[in-house]
Amino acid sequence: MKILITDPLSEEGVDYLKQQPDFEVVCRSDLSLEALLSEVRDADGLIVRSKTQVTQEVIENASQLRVIGR
């Protein structure tokens, strides 16, 4: 399961996710819209804070997305 983190998250939180055997954690900040659309395409989970705007376009490009966490 690919988890994409696009905004700063506590190191403890990221470490916890990385310890989960079924998770591939990808941390990418400061993505352009085009890069975000590309990265989210095969993500199962998306974790954002307030910087990343999850628009309809982002969701429509995320065909495998199961959950968005904020």
PQR file with spaces between the fields and no chain letter, atoms N, CA, C, O and H, PARSE charges and radii, in Angstrom:
ATOM       1  N    MET     1       0.849   -1.170    0.000 -0.4000 1.5000
ATOM       2  CA   MET     1       0.000    0.000    0.000 -0.0000 2.0000
ATOM       3  C    MET     1       0.898    1.238    0.000  0.5500 1.7000
ATOM       4  O    MET     1       1.717    1.417    0.901 -0.5500 1.4000
ATOM       5  N    LYS     2       0.742    2.072   -0.996 -0.4000 1.5000
ATOM       6  CA   LYS     2       1.543    3.294   -1.097 -0.0000 2.0000
ATOM       7  C    LYS     2       0.843    4.431   -0.366  0.5500 1.7000
ATOM       8  O    LYS     2      -0.307    4.762   -0.652 -0.5500 1.4000
ATOM       9  H    LYS     2       0.077    1.927   -1.728  0.4000 1.0000
ATOM      10  N    ILE     3       1.565    5.024    0.588 -0.4000 1.5000
ATOM      11  CA   ILE     3       1.070    6.167    1.338 -0.0000 2.0000
ATOM      12  C    ILE     3       1.892    7.383    0.918  0.5500 1.7000
ATOM      13  O    ILE     3       3.110    7.399    1.097 -0.5500 1.4000
ATOM      14  H    ILE     3       2.500    4.755    0.820  0.4000 1.0000
ATOM      15  N    LEU     4       1.247    8.383    0.372 -0.4000 1.5000
ATOM      16  CA   LEU     4       1.909    9.607   -0.068 -0.0000 2.0000
ATOM      17  C    LEU     4       1.680   10.697    0.968  0.5500 1.7000
ATOM      18  O    LEU     4       0.540   11.026    1.297 -0.5500 1.4000
ATOM      19  H    LEU     4       0.258    8.370    0.227  0.4000 1.0000
ATOM      20  N    ILE     5       2.774   11.254    1.479 -0.4000 1.5000
ATOM      21  CA   ILE     5       2.716   12.357    2.441 -0.0000 2.0000
ATOM      22  C    ILE     5       3.252   13.590    1.731  0.5500 1.7000
ATOM      23  O    ILE     5       4.403   13.609    1.296 -0.5500 1.4000
ATOM      24  H    ILE     5       3.700   10.986    1.212  0.4000 1.0000
ATOM      25  N    THR     6       2.415   14.625    1.610 -0.4000 1.5000
ATOM      26  CA   THR     6       2.812   15.783    0.806 -0.0000 2.0000
ATOM      27  C    THR     6       3.093   17.043    1.604  0.5500 1.7000
ATOM      28  O    THR     6       3.529   18.047    1.039 -0.5500 1.4000
ATOM      29  H    THR     6       1.479   14.609    1.963  0.4000 1.0000
ATOM      30  N    ASP     7       2.853   17.008    2.892 -0.4000 1.5000
ATOM      31  CA   ASP     7       3.123   18.164    3.744 -0.0000 2.0000
ATOM      32  C    ASP     7       3.921   17.699    4.958  0.5500 1.7000
ATOM      33  O    ASP     7       3.920   16.511    5.281 -0.5500 1.4000
ATOM      34  H    ASP     7       2.499   16.193    3.351  0.4000 1.0000
ATOM      35  N    PRO     8       4.605   18.626    5.633 -0.5600 1.5000
ATOM      36  CA   PRO     8       5.390   18.241    6.808  0.2800 2.0000
ATOM      37  C    PRO     8       4.530   17.518    7.845  0.5500 1.7000
ATOM      38  O    PRO     8       3.416   17.936    8.161 -0.5500 1.4000
ATOM      39  N    LEU     9       5.072   16.441    8.353 -0.4000 1.5000
ATOM      40  CA   LEU     9       4.419   15.625    9.371 -0.0000 2.0000
ATOM      41  C    LEU     9       5.477   15.307   10.407  0.5500 1.7000
ATOM      42  O    LEU     9       6.665   15.268   10.087 -0.5500 1.4000
ATOM      43  H    LEU     9       5.977   16.102    8.097  0.4000 1.0000
ATOM      44  N    SER    10       5.069   15.081   11.630 -0.4000 1.5000
ATOM      45  CA   SER    10       6.058   14.801   12.671 -0.0000 2.0000
ATOM      46  C    SER    10       6.892   13.580   12.290  0.5500 1.7000
ATOM      47  O    SER    10       6.391   12.631   11.687 -0.5500 1.4000
ATOM      48  H    SER    10       4.104   15.112   11.891  0.4000 1.0000
ATOM      49  N    GLU    11       8.154   13.624   12.647 -0.4000 1.5000
ATOM      50  CA   GLU    11       9.060   12.518   12.348 -0.0000 2.0000
ATOM      51  C    GLU    11       8.559   11.225   12.980  0.5500 1.7000
ATOM      52  O    GLU    11       8.679   10.151   12.391 -0.5500 1.4000
ATOM      53  H    GLU    11       8.561   14.395   13.136  0.4000 1.0000
ATOM      54  N    GLU    12       7.997   11.333   14.179 -0.4000 1.5000
ATOM      55  CA   GLU    12       7.460   10.148   14.858 -0.0000 2.0000
ATOM      56  C    GLU    12       6.324    9.521   14.053  0.5500 1.7000
ATOM      57  O    GLU    12       6.237    8.299   13.939 -0.5500 1.4000
ATOM      58  H    GLU    12       7.899   12.205   14.658  0.4000 1.0000
ATOM      59  N    GLY    13       5.471   10.351   13.507 -0.4000 1.5000
ATOM      60  CA   GLY    13       4.356    9.850   12.710 -0.0000 2.0000
ATOM      61  C    GLY    13       4.824    9.153   11.448  0.5500 1.7000
ATOM      62  O    GLY    13       4.321    8.085   11.097 -0.5500 1.4000
ATOM      63  H    GLY    13       5.541   11.344   13.600  0.4000 1.0000
ATOM      64  N    VAL    14       5.785    9.756   10.766 -0.4000 1.5000
ATOM      65  CA   VAL    14       6.332    9.162    9.548 -0.0000 2.0000
ATOM      66  C    VAL    14       7.037    7.852    9.883  0.5500 1.7000
ATOM      67  O    VAL    14       6.865    6.858    9.177 -0.5500 1.4000
ATOM      68  H    VAL    14       6.193   10.624   11.051  0.4000 1.0000
ATOM      69  N    ASP    15       7.828    7.841   10.955 -0.4000 1.5000
ATOM      70  CA   ASP    15       8.529    6.620   11.360 -0.0000 2.0000
ATOM      71  C    ASP    15       7.553    5.498   11.669  0.5500 1.7000
ATOM      72  O    ASP    15       7.791    4.348   11.301 -0.5500 1.4000
ATOM      73  H    ASP    15       7.968    8.648   11.529  0.4000 1.0000
ATOM      74  N    TYR    16       6.457    5.823   12.342 -0.4000 1.5000
ATOM      75  CA   TYR    16       5.450    4.810   12.659 -0.0000 2.0000
ATOM      76  C    TYR    16       4.896    4.191   11.376  0.5500 1.7000
ATOM      77  O    TYR    16       4.777    2.970   11.270 -0.5500 1.4000
ATOM      78  H    TYR    16       6.264    6.757   12.641  0.4000 1.0000
ATOM      79  N    LEU    17       4.564    5.032   10.414 -0.4000 1.5000
ATOM      80  CA   LEU    17       4.027    4.515    9.157 -0.0000 2.0000
ATOM      81  C    LEU    17       5.054    3.661    8.426  0.5500 1.7000
ATOM      82  O    LEU    17       4.708    2.624    7.859 -0.5500 1.4000
ATOM      83  H    LEU    17       4.661    6.023   10.501  0.4000 1.0000
ATOM      84  N    LYS    18       6.311    4.086    8.435 -0.4000 1.5000
ATOM      85  CA   LYS    18       7.365    3.331    7.750 -0.0000 2.0000
ATOM      86  C    LYS    18       7.608    1.972    8.388  0.5500 1.7000
ATOM      87  O    LYS    18       8.096    1.060    7.720 -0.5500 1.4000
ATOM      88  H    LYS    18       6.593    4.928    8.895  0.4000 1.0000
ATOM      89  N    GLN    19       7.280    1.818    9.658 -0.4000 1.5000
ATOM      90  CA   GLN    19       7.464    0.543   10.350 -0.0000 2.0000
ATOM      91  C    GLN    19       6.389   -0.477    9.985  0.5500 1.7000
ATOM      92  O    GLN    19       6.545   -1.665   10.268 -0.5500 1.4000
ATOM      93  H    GLN    19       6.884    2.559   10.200  0.4000 1.0000
ATOM      94  N    GLN    20       5.319   -0.034    9.371 -0.4000 1.5000
ATOM      95  CA   GLN    20       4.240   -0.953    9.012 -0.0000 2.0000
ATOM      96  C    GLN    20       4.670   -1.759    7.786  0.5500 1.7000
ATOM      97  O    GLN    20       5.018   -1.184    6.755 -0.5500 1.4000
ATOM      98  H    GLN    20       5.193    0.931    9.141  0.4000 1.0000
ATOM      99  N    PRO    21       4.646   -3.088    7.895 -0.5600 1.5000
ATOM     100  CA   PRO    21       5.209   -3.928    6.836  0.2800 2.0000
ATOM     101  C    PRO    21       4.512   -3.805    5.481  0.5500 1.7000
ATOM     102  O    PRO    21       5.134   -4.064    4.450 -0.5500 1.4000
ATOM     103  N    ASP    22       3.267   -3.424    5.462 -0.4000 1.5000
ATOM     104  CA   ASP    22       2.543   -3.360    4.190 -0.0000 2.0000
ATOM     105  C    ASP    22       2.515   -1.970    3.568  0.5500 1.7000
ATOM     106  O    ASP    22       1.876   -1.766    2.535 -0.5500 1.4000
ATOM     107  H    ASP    22       2.762   -3.213    6.299  0.4000 1.0000
ATOM     108  N    PHE    23       3.206   -1.006    4.193 -0.4000 1.5000
ATOM     109  CA   PHE    23       3.172    0.370    3.706 -0.0000 2.0000
ATOM     110  C    PHE    23       4.472    0.733    2.997  0.5500 1.7000
ATOM     111  O    PHE    23       5.565    0.453    3.489 -0.5500 1.4000
ATOM     112  H    PHE    23       3.725   -1.172    5.031  0.4000 1.0000
ATOM     113  N    GLU    24       4.333    1.355    1.846 -0.4000 1.5000
ATOM     114  CA   GLU    24       5.445    2.029    1.168 -0.0000 2.0000
ATOM     115  C    GLU    24       5.167    3.515    1.365  0.5500 1.7000
ATOM     116  O    GLU    24       4.224    4.055    0.786 -0.5500 1.4000
ATOM     117  H    GLU    24       3.445    1.583    1.446  0.4000 1.0000
ATOM     118  N    VAL    25       5.980    4.171    2.176 -0.4000 1.5000
ATOM     119  CA   VAL    25       5.747    5.568    2.520 -0.0000 2.0000
ATOM     120  C    VAL    25       6.616    6.457    1.634  0.5500 1.7000
ATOM     121  O    VAL    25       7.834    6.292    1.569 -0.5500 1.4000
ATOM     122  H    VAL    25       6.746    3.732    2.646  0.4000 1.0000
ATOM     123  N    VAL    26       5.972    7.396    0.957 -0.4000 1.5000
ATOM     124  CA   VAL    26       6.659    8.330    0.072 -0.0000 2.0000
ATOM     125  C    VAL    26       6.390    9.737    0.588  0.5500 1.7000
ATOM     126  O    VAL    26       5.242   10.179    0.637 -0.5500 1.4000
ATOM     127  H    VAL    26       4.982    7.531    1.010  0.4000 1.0000
ATOM     128  N    CYS    27       7.448   10.436    0.972 -0.4000 1.5000
ATOM     129  CA   CYS    27       7.336   11.818    1.459 -0.0000 2.0000
ATOM     130  C    CYS    27       7.803   12.760    0.362  0.5500 1.7000
ATOM     131  O    CYS    27       8.965   12.724   -0.042 -0.5500 1.4000
ATOM     132  H    CYS    27       8.381   10.077    0.932  0.4000 1.0000
ATOM     133  N    ARG    28       6.899   13.604   -0.120 -0.4000 1.5000
ATOM     134  CA   ARG    28       7.227   14.574   -1.165 -0.0000 2.0000
ATOM     135  C    ARG    28       6.542   15.884   -0.831  0.5500 1.7000
ATOM     136  O    ARG    28       5.314   15.967   -0.824 -0.5500 1.4000
ATOM     137  H    ARG    28       5.955   13.634    0.208  0.4000 1.0000
ATOM     138  N    SER    29       7.324   16.893   -0.559 -0.4000 1.5000
ATOM     139  CA   SER    29       6.736   18.200   -0.268 -0.0000 2.0000
ATOM     140  C    SER    29       7.047   19.160   -1.408  0.5500 1.7000
ATOM     141  O    SER    29       7.887   18.877   -2.262 -0.5500 1.4000
ATOM     142  H    SER    29       8.322   16.825   -0.565  0.4000 1.0000
ATOM     143  N    ASP    30       6.378   20.270   -1.410 -0.4000 1.5000
ATOM     144  CA   ASP    30       6.559   21.307   -2.431 -0.0000 2.0000
ATOM     145  C    ASP    30       6.350   20.784   -3.847  0.5500 1.7000
ATOM     146  O    ASP    30       7.115   21.109   -4.755 -0.5500 1.4000
ATOM     147  H    ASP    30       5.695   20.499   -0.716  0.4000 1.0000
ATOM     148  N    LEU    31       5.318   19.978   -4.029 -0.4000 1.5000
ATOM     149  CA   LEU    31       5.016   19.447   -5.356 -0.0000 2.0000
ATOM     150  C    LEU    31       4.220   20.459   -6.170  0.5500 1.7000
ATOM     151  O    LEU    31       3.332   21.134   -5.649 -0.5500 1.4000
ATOM     152  H    LEU    31       4.696   19.714   -3.292  0.4000 1.0000
ATOM     153  N    SER    32       4.546   20.554   -7.437 -0.4000 1.5000
ATOM     154  CA   SER    32       3.693   21.320   -8.344 -0.0000 2.0000
ATOM     155  C    SER    32       2.412   20.515   -8.543  0.5500 1.7000
ATOM     156  O    SER    32       2.354   19.341   -8.179 -0.5500 1.4000
ATOM     157  H    SER    32       5.267   20.006   -7.860  0.4000 1.0000
ATOM     158  N    LEU    33       1.404   21.131   -9.109 -0.4000 1.5000
ATOM     159  CA   LEU    33       0.160   20.413   -9.353 -0.0000 2.0000
ATOM     160  C    LEU    33       0.410   19.207  -10.258  0.5500 1.7000
ATOM     161  O    LEU    33      -0.121   18.124  -10.014 -0.5500 1.4000
ATOM     162  H    LEU    33       1.451   22.086   -9.404  0.4000 1.0000
ATOM     163  N    GLU    34       1.208   19.395  -11.288 -0.4000 1.5000
ATOM     164  CA   GLU    34       1.493   18.300  -12.215 -0.0000 2.0000
ATOM     165  C    GLU    34       2.193   17.145  -11.507  0.5500 1.7000
ATOM     166  O    GLU    34       1.865   15.983  -11.742 -0.5500 1.4000
ATOM     167  H    GLU    34       1.639   20.275  -11.486  0.4000 1.0000
ATOM     168  N    ALA    35       3.157   17.460  -10.642 -0.4000 1.5000
ATOM     169  CA   ALA    35       3.876   16.417   -9.903 -0.0000 2.0000
ATOM     170  C    ALA    35       2.949   15.715   -8.914  0.5500 1.7000
ATOM     171  O    ALA    35       3.027   14.497   -8.748 -0.5500 1.4000
ATOM     172  H    ALA    35       3.424   18.404  -10.452  0.4000 1.0000
ATOM     173  N    LEU    36       2.076   16.473   -8.259 -0.4000 1.5000
ATOM     174  CA   LEU    36       1.117   15.877   -7.332 -0.0000 2.0000
ATOM     175  C    LEU    36       0.197   14.914   -8.073  0.5500 1.7000
ATOM     176  O    LEU    36      -0.054   13.806   -7.600 -0.5500 1.4000
ATOM     177  H    LEU    36       2.012   17.461   -8.394  0.4000 1.0000
ATOM     178  N    LEU    37      -0.303   15.329   -9.221 -0.4000 1.5000
ATOM     179  CA   LEU    37      -1.185   14.465  -10.004 -0.0000 2.0000
ATOM     180  C    LEU    37      -0.475   13.182  -10.415  0.5500 1.7000
ATOM     181  O    LEU    37      -1.085   12.113  -10.439 -0.5500 1.4000
ATOM     182  H    LEU    37      -0.099   16.230   -9.605  0.4000 1.0000
ATOM     183  N    SER    38       0.786   13.282  -10.732 -0.4000 1.5000
ATOM     184  CA   SER    38       1.569   12.102  -11.100 -0.0000 2.0000
ATOM     185  C    SER    38       1.801   11.184   -9.905  0.5500 1.7000
ATOM     186  O    SER    38       1.623    9.970  -10.005 -0.5500 1.4000
ATOM     187  H    SER    38       1.281   14.150  -10.713  0.4000 1.0000
ATOM     188  N    GLU    39       2.197   11.765   -8.777 -0.4000 1.5000
ATOM     189  CA   GLU    39       2.505   10.972   -7.576 -0.0000 2.0000
ATOM     190  C    GLU    39       1.269   10.296   -6.996  0.5500 1.7000
ATOM     191  O    GLU    39       1.352    9.166   -6.516 -0.5500 1.4000
ATOM     192  H    GLU    39       2.342   12.751   -8.695  0.4000 1.0000
ATOM     193  N    VAL    40       0.139   10.967   -7.032 -0.4000 1.5000
ATOM     194  CA   VAL    40      -1.067   10.440   -6.392 -0.0000 2.0000
ATOM     195  C    VAL    40      -1.741    9.365   -7.254  0.5500 1.7000
ATOM     196  O    VAL    40      -2.618    8.642   -6.781 -0.5500 1.4000
ATOM     197  H    VAL    40       0.072   11.885   -7.422  0.4000 1.0000
ATOM     198  N    ARG    41      -1.335    9.271   -8.490 -0.4000 1.5000
ATOM     199  CA   ARG    41      -1.980    8.345   -9.430 -0.0000 2.0000
ATOM     200  C    ARG    41      -2.015    6.907   -8.914  0.5500 1.7000
ATOM     201  O    ARG    41      -3.014    6.210   -9.092 -0.5500 1.4000
ATOM     202  H    ARG    41      -0.623    9.858   -8.874  0.4000 1.0000
ATOM     203  N    ASP    42      -0.934    6.460   -8.277 -0.4000 1.5000
ATOM     204  CA   ASP    42      -0.889    5.071   -7.798 -0.0000 2.0000
ATOM     205  C    ASP    42      -0.852    4.976   -6.272  0.5500 1.7000
ATOM     206  O    ASP    42      -0.458    3.947   -5.721 -0.5500 1.4000
ATOM     207  H    ASP    42      -0.122    7.026   -8.132  0.4000 1.0000
ATOM     208  N    ALA    43      -1.257    6.034   -5.598 -0.4000 1.5000
ATOM     209  CA   ALA    43      -1.263    6.037   -4.130 -0.0000 2.0000
ATOM     210  C    ALA    43      -2.566    5.439   -3.604  0.5500 1.7000
ATOM     211  O    ALA    43      -3.642    5.651   -4.164 -0.5500 1.4000
ATOM     212  H    ALA    43      -1.576    6.870   -6.045  0.4000 1.0000
ATOM     213  N    ASP    44      -2.438    4.691   -2.517 -0.4000 1.5000
ATOM     214  CA   ASP    44      -3.610    4.142   -1.833 -0.0000 2.0000
ATOM     215  C    ASP    44      -4.076    5.077   -0.719  0.5500 1.7000
ATOM     216  O    ASP    44      -5.257    5.110   -0.372 -0.5500 1.4000
ATOM     217  H    ASP    44      -1.564    4.519   -2.062  0.4000 1.0000
ATOM     218  N    GLY    45      -3.130    5.838   -0.165 -0.4000 1.5000
ATOM     219  CA   GLY    45      -3.436    6.775    0.900 -0.0000 2.0000
ATOM     220  C    GLY    45      -2.715    8.085    0.666  0.5500 1.7000
ATOM     221  O    GLY    45      -1.607    8.104    0.131 -0.5500 1.4000
ATOM     222  H    GLY    45      -2.171    5.811   -0.447  0.4000 1.0000
ATOM     223  N    LEU    46      -3.338    9.172    1.062 -0.4000 1.5000
ATOM     224  CA   LEU    46      -2.759   10.509    0.922 -0.0000 2.0000
ATOM     225  C    LEU    46      -2.876   11.213    2.263  0.5500 1.7000
ATOM     226  O    LEU    46      -3.966   11.329    2.823 -0.5500 1.4000
ATOM     227  H    LEU    46      -4.238    9.157    1.496  0.4000 1.0000
ATOM     228  N    ILE    47      -1.741   11.684    2.773 -0.4000 1.5000
ATOM     229  CA   ILE    47      -1.732   12.433    4.027 -0.0000 2.0000
ATOM     230  C    ILE    47      -1.280   13.850    3.720  0.5500 1.7000
ATOM     231  O    ILE    47      -0.206   14.065    3.157 -0.5500 1.4000
ATOM     232  H    ILE    47      -0.856   11.590    2.318  0.4000 1.0000
ATOM     233  N    VAL    48      -2.115   14.817    4.098 -0.4000 1.5000
ATOM     234  CA   VAL    48      -1.829   16.228    3.843 -0.0000 2.0000
ATOM     235  C    VAL    48      -2.002   17.014    5.135  0.5500 1.7000
ATOM     236  O    VAL    48      -2.546   16.511    6.118 -0.5500 1.4000
ATOM     237  H    VAL    48      -2.987   14.643    4.556  0.4000 1.0000
ATOM     238  N    ARG    49      -1.538   18.240    5.115 -0.4000 1.5000
ATOM     239  CA   ARG    49      -1.842   19.194    6.182 -0.0000 2.0000
ATOM     240  C    ARG    49      -2.605   20.314    5.494  0.5500 1.7000
ATOM     241  O    ARG    49      -3.499   20.042    4.692 -0.5500 1.4000
ATOM     242  H    ARG    49      -1.097   18.648    4.316  0.4000 1.0000
ATOM     243  N    SER    50      -2.277   21.551    5.783 -0.4000 1.5000
ATOM     244  CA   SER    50      -3.063   22.639    5.193 -0.0000 2.0000
ATOM     245  C    SER    50      -2.490   23.170    3.882  0.5500 1.7000
ATOM     246  O    SER    50      -3.184   23.892    3.167 -0.5500 1.4000
ATOM     247  H    SER    50      -1.551   21.772    6.434  0.4000 1.0000
ATOM     248  N    LYS    51      -1.251   22.836    3.548 -0.4000 1.5000
ATOM     249  CA   LYS    51      -0.643   23.380    2.337 -0.0000 2.0000
ATOM     250  C    LYS    51      -1.185   22.720    1.063  0.5500 1.7000
ATOM     251  O    LYS    51      -1.528   23.410    0.103 -0.5500 1.4000
ATOM     252  H    LYS    51      -0.687   22.249    4.129  0.4000 1.0000
ATOM     253  N    THR    52      -1.259   21.412    1.056 -0.4000 1.5000
ATOM     254  CA   THR    52      -1.726   20.699   -0.132 -0.0000 2.0000
ATOM     255  C    THR    52      -3.240   20.801   -0.236  0.5500 1.7000
ATOM     256  O    THR    52      -3.964   20.463    0.700 -0.5500 1.4000
ATOM     257  H    THR    52      -0.980   20.851    1.836  0.4000 1.0000
ATOM     258  N    GLN    53      -3.704   21.267   -1.375 -0.4000 1.5000
ATOM     259  CA   GLN    53      -5.135   21.375   -1.631 -0.0000 2.0000
ATOM     260  C    GLN    53      -5.590   20.138   -2.407  0.5500 1.7000
ATOM     261  O    GLN    53      -5.152   19.902   -3.534 -0.5500 1.4000
ATOM     262  H    GLN    53      -3.116   21.542   -2.136  0.4000 1.0000
ATOM     263  N    VAL    54      -6.464   19.363   -1.795 -0.4000 1.5000
ATOM     264  CA   VAL    54      -6.975   18.154   -2.435 -0.0000 2.0000
ATOM     265  C    VAL    54      -8.250   18.543   -3.186  0.5500 1.7000
ATOM     266  O    VAL    54      -9.342   18.599   -2.621 -0.5500 1.4000
ATOM     267  H    VAL    54      -6.820   19.554   -0.880  0.4000 1.0000
ATOM     268  N    THR    55      -8.071   18.804   -4.456 -0.4000 1.5000
ATOM     269  CA   THR    55      -9.170   19.260   -5.303 -0.0000 2.0000
ATOM     270  C    THR    55      -9.837   18.068   -5.995  0.5500 1.7000
ATOM     271  O    THR    55      -9.368   16.933   -5.905 -0.5500 1.4000
ATOM     272  H    THR    55      -7.184   18.759   -4.916  0.4000 1.0000
ATOM     273  N    GLN    56     -10.913   18.348   -6.666 -0.4000 1.5000
ATOM     274  CA   GLN    56     -11.596   17.315   -7.442 -0.0000 2.0000
ATOM     275  C    GLN    56     -10.645   16.715   -8.470  0.5500 1.7000
ATOM     276  O    GLN    56     -10.663   15.504   -8.693 -0.5500 1.4000
ATOM     277  H    GLN    56     -11.294   19.270   -6.738  0.4000 1.0000
ATOM     278  N    GLU    57      -9.819   17.541   -9.094 -0.4000 1.5000
ATOM     279  CA   GLU    57      -8.864   17.058  -10.091 -0.0000 2.0000
ATOM     280  C    GLU    57      -7.881   16.070   -9.476  0.5500 1.7000
ATOM     281  O    GLU    57      -7.560   15.053  -10.090 -0.5500 1.4000
ATOM     282  H    GLU    57      -9.804   18.524   -8.912  0.4000 1.0000
ATOM     283  N    VAL    58      -7.404   16.361   -8.274 -0.4000 1.5000
ATOM     284  CA   VAL    58      -6.478   15.453   -7.590 -0.0000 2.0000
ATOM     285  C    VAL    58      -7.171   14.119   -7.325  0.5500 1.7000
ATOM     286  O    VAL    58      -6.609   13.061   -7.605 -0.5500 1.4000
ATOM     287  H    VAL    58      -7.665   17.187   -7.775  0.4000 1.0000
ATOM     288  N    ILE    59      -8.369   14.166   -6.798 -0.4000 1.5000
ATOM     289  CA   ILE    59      -9.103   12.936   -6.484 -0.0000 2.0000
ATOM     290  C    ILE    59      -9.398   12.134   -7.752  0.5500 1.7000
ATOM     291  O    ILE    59      -9.280   10.909   -7.747 -0.5500 1.4000
ATOM     292  H    ILE    59      -8.825   15.027   -6.571  0.4000 1.0000
ATOM     293  N    GLU    60      -9.773   12.801   -8.819 -0.4000 1.5000
ATOM     294  CA   GLU    60     -10.069   12.100  -10.072 -0.0000 2.0000
ATOM     295  C    GLU    60      -8.835   11.431  -10.664  0.5500 1.7000
ATOM     296  O    GLU    60      -8.964   10.436  -11.378 -0.5500 1.4000
ATOM     297  H    GLU    60      -9.869   13.796   -8.823  0.4000 1.0000
ATOM     298  N    ASN    61      -7.640   11.954  -10.383 -0.4000 1.5000
ATOM     299  CA   ASN    61      -6.402   11.362  -10.884 -0.0000 2.0000
ATOM     300  C    ASN    61      -5.884   10.247   -9.997  0.5500 1.7000
ATOM     301  O    ASN    61      -4.901    9.591  -10.343 -0.5500 1.4000
ATOM     302  H    ASN    61      -7.536   12.762   -9.803  0.4000 1.0000
ATOM     303  N    ALA    62      -6.517   10.024   -8.876 -0.4000 1.5000
ATOM     304  CA   ALA    62      -6.050    9.040   -7.894 -0.0000 2.0000
ATOM     305  C    ALA    62      -6.951    7.814   -7.930  0.5500 1.7000
ATOM     306  O    ALA    62      -7.762    7.607   -7.027 -0.5500 1.4000
ATOM     307  H    ALA    62      -7.315   10.557   -8.595  0.4000 1.0000
ATOM     308  N    SER    63      -6.810    7.015   -8.959 -0.4000 1.5000
ATOM     309  CA   SER    63      -7.734    5.899   -9.166 -0.0000 2.0000
ATOM     310  C    SER    63      -7.658    4.821   -8.091  0.5500 1.7000
ATOM     311  O    SER    63      -8.626    4.089   -7.888 -0.5500 1.4000
ATOM     312  H    SER    63      -6.152    7.184   -9.692  0.4000 1.0000
ATOM     313  N    GLN    64      -6.523    4.711   -7.396 -0.4000 1.5000
ATOM     314  CA   GLN    64      -6.375    3.690   -6.353 -0.0000 2.0000
ATOM     315  C    GLN    64      -6.597    4.232   -4.943  0.5500 1.7000
ATOM     316  O    GLN    64      -6.553    3.472   -3.976 -0.5500 1.4000
ATOM     317  H    GLN    64      -5.736    5.306   -7.561  0.4000 1.0000
ATOM     318  N    LEU    65      -6.830    5.522   -4.821 -0.4000 1.5000
ATOM     319  CA   LEU    65      -6.905    6.168   -3.514 -0.0000 2.0000
ATOM     320  C    LEU    65      -8.054    5.617   -2.680  0.5500 1.7000
ATOM     321  O    LEU    65      -9.202    5.576   -3.122 -0.5500 1.4000
ATOM     322  H    LEU    65      -6.866    6.139   -5.607  0.4000 1.0000
ATOM     323  N    ARG    66      -7.713    5.191   -1.452 -0.4000 1.5000
ATOM     324  CA   ARG    66      -8.714    4.650   -0.527 -0.0000 2.0000
ATOM     325  C    ARG    66      -9.018    5.609    0.616  0.5500 1.7000
ATOM     326  O    ARG    66     -10.130    5.625    1.145 -0.5500 1.4000
ATOM     327  H    ARG    66      -6.780    5.225   -1.093  0.4000 1.0000
ATOM     328  N    VAL    67      -8.013    6.417    0.997 -0.4000 1.5000
ATOM     329  CA   VAL    67      -8.195    7.274    2.169 -0.0000 2.0000
ATOM     330  C    VAL    67      -7.363    8.545    2.028  0.5500 1.7000
ATOM     331  O    VAL    67      -6.264    8.531    1.474 -0.5500 1.4000
ATOM     332  H    VAL    67      -7.110    6.404    0.567  0.4000 1.0000
ATOM     333  N    ILE    68      -7.914    9.641    2.540 -0.4000 1.5000
ATOM     334  CA   ILE    68      -7.197   10.911    2.638 -0.0000 2.0000
ATOM     335  C    ILE    68      -7.207   11.292    4.110  0.5500 1.7000
ATOM     336  O    ILE    68      -8.266   11.374    4.733 -0.5500 1.4000
ATOM     337  H    ILE    68      -8.807    9.652    2.990  0.4000 1.0000
ATOM     338  N    GLY    69      -6.022   11.525    4.658 -0.4000 1.5000
ATOM     339  CA   GLY    69      -5.915   11.922    6.060 -0.0000 2.0000
ATOM     340  C    GLY    69      -5.363   13.320    6.171  0.5500 1.7000
ATOM     341  O    GLY    69      -4.506   13.742    5.394 -0.5500 1.4000
ATOM     342  H    GLY    69      -5.162   11.459    4.151  0.4000 1.0000
ATOM     343  N    ARG    70      -5.883   14.036    7.169 -0.4000 1.5000
ATOM     344  CA   ARG    70      -5.390   15.396    7.383 -0.0000 2.0000
ATOM     345  C    ARG    70      -5.129   15.609    8.847  0.5500 1.7000
ATOM     346  O    ARG    70      -4.707   16.693    9.247 -0.5500 1.4000
ATOM     347  H    ARG    70      -6.579   13.693    7.800  0.4000 1.0000
